[in-house]
């Protein structure tokens, strides 16, 4: 017996308020969060690992669009391709971030400023200001027990 698909109706998507995953079939789920927000999620196994891929909010993506997107991503899976990686490749520009950063040359001015500040603080020779109370010193905190007070009450 085949697994049922298209279990949800457009009306059910609008009226569902119970939080959790609600199956439509074919790995497509309606996720209702505790806040009441609803989104489409495609769940699939790849390499023995359960993966989830968000398809968008129900306010932006209709039930028909979510089903069409799920079908398209199933085609990627059938072709041996990870749909999440395929989406990342489609969204990214020609060069990846690491390649683009290396092509620009030296780091930005902000990064240089942070690095120089961190280096300056690490080589600090003056003592840091204290509040006057130290754990190991003779001056005790005024709210400590009597044996730790430096002056009698």
Protein Blocks (a to p, Z undefined) as FASTA:
>chain_A
ZZdehkbcfklmmmpmbgcdddebghiacdddfkopacddddddeehiacdddebdfklm
cfklmmmmmmmmmmmmmnopafklmmmmmmpcfbdfklmmmmnopadfklmmmmmmmmmm
mmpcbdcddehiafklmbdcfkbcfklpfbdZZ
